[in-house]
């Protein structure tokens, strides 16, 4: 693979991460503080939206596995077709409708559409890794390029969104110390009036950010189409038949390495998503870092972006299971931030969290092709199983993340979160601390424990590679 092909492949996946990052860091606070939706309704939007994307995964895998080869490939037409609709749904997801009563239904509809359409892109895009090259090192290298660009995309998304919408959350009223005689007015006063008008400043800045990110989508798909050539399955014989989707799904669920890898990283992914979605709320309401949250987010993502090459070299030298230990680095620092909300410590936590997030992003996508190769060796006369593996993996991780986000927002509702006020209650602050510190720590440790039983080692990878070359 040429470096140009790897870069073009990596750029193709970046727009999804740009949009996903903006939504991960800012959608919850947008729904709560800008759209003034109750935490319960916000939890419904987040959970049902993620669930709709998850349900789309096996559906997408089913139809893609039945697709015929075209002049531009089998996977590329799906990515080209869904991108324009993804851009439209993403923009309306951040649009403030002029009505109030149906606002929850509006955001639920377009968030579900966006999640479903990004799935139609992500499943063929991630499966494309298997059709770039037959060499494991080349695929690992392409995955490292992809993860570096996706983390940069996450950084760009958070930076664009954070800088454009920062003024929507700034409030001089909240920085003024309350007088002794004022008992309730400062605590209960909203930081800004309810922006029911879709032309309000708060609504405008979010729509501007959505328009900019929509343009990034179009640029990314053009580069992917022009720079990447999809290859047909190099191991399949002309007599081999595609594995039926339902049968293939049953076989993947019985494949030990796949089950252990999926179970481990769905817990780890949920932990990382909880950190992302609650970090801005934590900085705003629990740590008195309201004026620094966008810079802390950028610090996390810069750290993640620059550490991807380090993790790639590390896993090549010490193995992928050993590199997974780096995911646990964020645990002690996150606990310190919760107990000692200091500005300098916050930036240290942001830096170390970026290192851990980079490892959690790179490893599953680097290990999944090994699992697919292992399955191919055990089932040499079937083809078309790649999209089944990738679609079901994304399905399980999205479902777990959706459940986690739903419980997170429901917890804020239960403890009495009030949109737009300067100071939240002690119960809300305690909930945010638990969601940032304790819950991710437990999920990460449980995920790493499961990963201990993952059977594919560096030695078995080499044996599989040799056996597949003989087969080829």
GIMO-V988140 format. One record per residue. N is the residue number from 1. SS is DSSP state (~ for helix, > for strand, _ for the rest). OMEGA is omega in whole degrees, -180 to 180 (999 if undefined). Layout:
n	ss	omega
N	SS	OMEGA
N	SS	OMEGA
//
This chain:
n	ss	omega
1	_	177
2	_	178
3	~	179
4	~	179
5	~	180
6	~	-179
7	~	180
8	~	176
9	~	-179
10	~	-179
11	~	-179
12	~	-179
13	~	-176
14	~	-178
15	~	177
16	~	179
17	~	176
18	~	-179
19	~	-179
20	~	178
21	~	179
22	~	180
23	~	-177
24	~	-176
25	~	-167
26	~	-175
27	~	-178
28	~	-180
29	~	175
30	~	-180
31	~	-176
32	~	-170
33	~	180
34	~	180
35	_	179
36	_	172
37	_	-179
38	_	178
39	~	179
40	~	179
41	~	177
42	~	178
43	~	177
44	~	-180
45	~	-177
46	~	-177
47	~	-177
48	~	178
49	~	178
50	~	180
51	~	179
52	~	176
53	~	-180
54	~	-180
55	~	180
56	~	-176
57	~	179
58	~	177
59	~	178
60	~	178
61	~	-180
62	~	-176
63	~	179
64	~	180
65	~	178
66	_	-178
67	_	178
68	_	178
69	_	177
70	>	-180
71	_	-180
72	_	178
73	>	179
74	_	-176
75	_	-175
76	~	-180
77	~	179
78	~	-179
79	~	179
80	~	-174
81	~	-173
82	~	-174
83	~	-180
84	~	179
85	~	177
86	~	180
87	~	-179
88	~	-179
89	~	179
90	~	-180
91	~	-177
92	~	176
93	~	-180
94	_	-180
95	_	179
96	_	-180
97	_	-177
98	_	-180
99	_	-177
100	_	-173
101	_	-178
102	_	-174
103	~	179
104	~	179
105	~	179
106	~	-177
107	~	178
108	~	-179
109	~	-174
110	~	175
111	~	176
112	~	178
113	~	-179
114	~	-180
115	~	180
116	~	-177
117	~	177
118	~	175
119	~	179
120	~	175
121	~	-170
122	~	-178
123	~	177
124	~	-180
125	~	-179
126	~	178
127	~	-180
128	~	178
129	~	-177
130	~	-176
131	~	175
132	_	-177
133	_	175
134	_	-176
135	_	-178
136	~	-179
137	~	178
138	~	179
139	~	177
140	~	179
141	~	178
142	~	178
143	~	178
144	~	175
145	~	-178
146	~	-178
147	~	177
148	~	-179
149	~	179
150	~	176
151	~	174
152	~	176
153	~	176
154	~	177
155	~	-179
156	~	-180
157	~	-180
158	~	-179
159	~	179
160	~	-178
161	~	-177
162	~	-178
163	~	-177
164	~	-173
165	~	-177
166	~	-178
167	~	180
168	~	-178
169	~	178
170	_	179
171	_	177
172	~	-178
173	~	-176
174	~	-177
175	~	-180
176	_	179
177	_	-180
178	_	178
179	_	-178
180	_	-176
181	_	-178
182	_	-177
183	_	-173
184	_	-170
185	~	-177
186	~	-178
187	~	-172
188	~	-177
189	_	178
190	>	-180
191	_	177
192	_	179
193	_	179
194	_	-175
195	_	179
196	_	179
197	_	-180
198	_	178
199	_	177
200	_	-178
201	~	-178
202	~	180
203	~	-178
204	~	-175
205	~	177
206	~	178
207	~	176
208	~	179
209	~	179
210	~	178
211	~	179
212	~	-179
213	~	174
214	~	176
215	~	177
216	~	177
217	~	-176
218	~	178
219	~	-177
220	~	-177
221	~	178
222	~	-180
223	~	178
224	~	-178
225	~	-176
226	~	-171
227	~	-174
228	_	176
229	_	180
230	_	179
231	_	178
232	_	-178
233	_	-174
234	_	-177
235	_	-174
236	_	171
237	_	180
238	_	180
239	_	-179
240	_	179
241	>	177
242	>	178
243	_	175
244	_	-171
245	~	-176
246	~	177
247	~	179
248	~	179
249	~	177
250	~	179
251	~	180
252	~	-180
253	~	178
254	~	-177
255	_	-172
256	~	-179
257	~	-180
258	~	-179
259	~	-178
260	~	179
261	~	-179
262	~	-180
263	~	-179
264	~	-172
265	~	173
266	~	175
267	~	-179
268	~	179
269	~	178
270	~	179
271	~	-179
272	~	-180
273	~	176
274	~	177
275	~	-177
276	~	-172
277	~	-178
278	~	-175
279	~	-180
280	~	177
281	~	179
282	~	180
283	~	-176
284	~	-169
285	~	-172
286	~	-174
287	_	-179
288	_	178
289	_	-176
290	_	-176
291	_	-176
292	_	-170
293	~	-178
294	~	178
295	~	176
296	~	177
297	~	179
298	~	179
299	~	178
300	~	-171
301	~	174
302	~	178
303	~	179
304	~	-177
305	~	-176
306	~	-177
307	~	179
308	~	177
309	~	177
310	~	-180
311	~	178
312	~	177
313	~	-178
314	~	-177
315	~	176
316	~	-177
317	~	-172
318	~	180
319	_	-175
320	~	179
321	~	178
322	~	-180
323	~	-179
324	~	179
325	~	180
326	~	179
327	~	-176
328	~	-176
329	~	-176
330	~	-171
331	~	-178
332	~	-179
333	~	178
334	~	178
335	~	178
336	~	180
337	~	-180
338	~	-177
339	~	-180
340	_	-177
341	_	-179
342	_	-175
343	~	-180
344	~	178
345	~	180
346	~	178
347	~	176
348	~	177
349	~	-180
350	~	-179
351	~	-178
352	~	178
353	~	177
354	~	177
355	~	-179
356	~	180
357	~	178
358	~	178
359	~	-179
360	~	178
361	~	-174
362	~	-168
363	~	-177
364	~	-179
365	~	174
366	~	-178
367	~	-177
368	~	175
369	~	176
370	~	178
371	~	180
372	~	177
373	~	179
374	~	178
375	~	180
376	~	-179
377	~	-180
378	~	-180
379	_	-168
380	_	-174
381	_	173
382	>	178
383	>	179
384	_	-178
385	_	-175
386	~	-178
387	~	178
388	~	179
389	~	-175
390	~	-178
391	~	-180
392	~	177
393	~	180
394	~	178
395	~	-176
396	~	-180
397	~	179
398	~	180
399	~	-179
400	~	178
401	~	179
402	~	178
403	~	179
404	~	180
405	~	179
406	~	178
407	~	179
408	~	-180
409	~	177
410	~	177
411	~	176
412	~	177
413	~	-177
414	~	-178
415	_	171
416	_	176
417	_	178
418	_	-178
419	_	167
420	_	-179
421	>	-175
422	_	-177
423	_	175
424	_	-179
425	_	180
426	~	179
427	~	179
428	~	-180
429	~	178
430	~	178
431	~	179
432	~	179
433	~	178
434	~	-178
435	~	179
436	~	-173
437	~	-169
438	~	-174
439	~	178
440	~	180
441	~	-179
442	~	-179
443	~	-179
444	~	-179
445	~	178
446	~	179
447	~	180
448	~	177
449	~	178
450	~	-178
451	~	177
452	_	-177
453	_	177
454	_	-167
455	_	-174
456	_	178
457	_	178
458	~	179
459	~	-179
460	~	176
461	~	180
462	~	178
463	~	178
464	~	179
465	~	-180
466	~	-179
467	~	179
468	~	177
469	~	176
470	~	178
471	~	-178
472	_	999
//
